[in-house]
Amino acid sequence: MFANLPQVTKNILILNIMFFVATLILESQGIDLISQLGTHYVNSPRFEPFQVVTHFFMHAGFFHILMNMWLFLMLGAYLENLWGAKRFFIFYLACAFGSFALHNAIGVYQIHELRAQLTASNFPMNEIDSIIKSTDRKALIDILEEYMKMNKLGITNEFNSYFSLCITPMVGASGAIFGVLSAFAILFPNTEFRLYFAIPIKAKYFVGAYLLLEIYQAFENKAGDSTAHLAHIGGAIVGAILVLIWRKTDRSNFY
């Protein structure tokens, strides 16, 4: 199967595996590659421009990368064989960047508002941002504990939210994978998937239900849910738009 993979699909798979292995090796040496190469909101002190690209090669755990790459191998290879390497590569990157853009849409506004509130309450934001930007975990914990004790200010929750938004990275190829899912569902709506390897379900119903669930979870704002649902939705939207444009303008297609 691996030998027959088209080139772009194979290279993206290899890069994801290499980044994942590097993450595990460096983690054992005390280096947090996820925090450095995962993307932060663009107005977070920890954001770096290269994270716009590196984040979609990073994964938070074995099952995270397993599920993403399994879907990618099944559907991404099919689309690359259909479109060719150049178009598929452009498609994949566009979905990943669209995922990043929608993920930032709300988070950037939240950080901006929280920072304004903290500044108005005389929090030393320059000092806080400098420590947040550092990779010194002890300093991060110390500053959090110090300011969490400032109950007299009445905005402990605001500081906690600001701190959490600034230091929590987004990782994974899920946004681009959702673009692949939406493209496949539009092009081949009646193709059957096997849910849990047993239950037959058409692509249009599976992907449609999955996206509705993501939209619901994005606005549910459930405590403890660290999944970047907006990123998934952003990738799916860009993927659908590109496929609809190409299907309308490309007279040579047969699907």
Buried (B, 14 or more C-beta within 10 A) or exposed (E): EEEEBBEBBBEBBEEBBEBBEBBEEBEEEEBBBBBBBBBBBBBBBBBBEEBBBBBBBBBBEEEBBEBBBEBBBEBBBBBBBBBEBEBBBEBBBBBBBBBBBBBBEEBBEBBEEBBEBBEEEEBEBEEBBEBBBEEEEEEBEEBBEEBEEEEEEEBBEBBBBBBEBBBBBBBBBBBBBBBBBBBBBBBBEEBEBEEEEEEEBBBBBBBBEBBEEBBEBBEEEEEEEEBBBBBBBBBBBBBBBBBEEBEEEEEEEEE
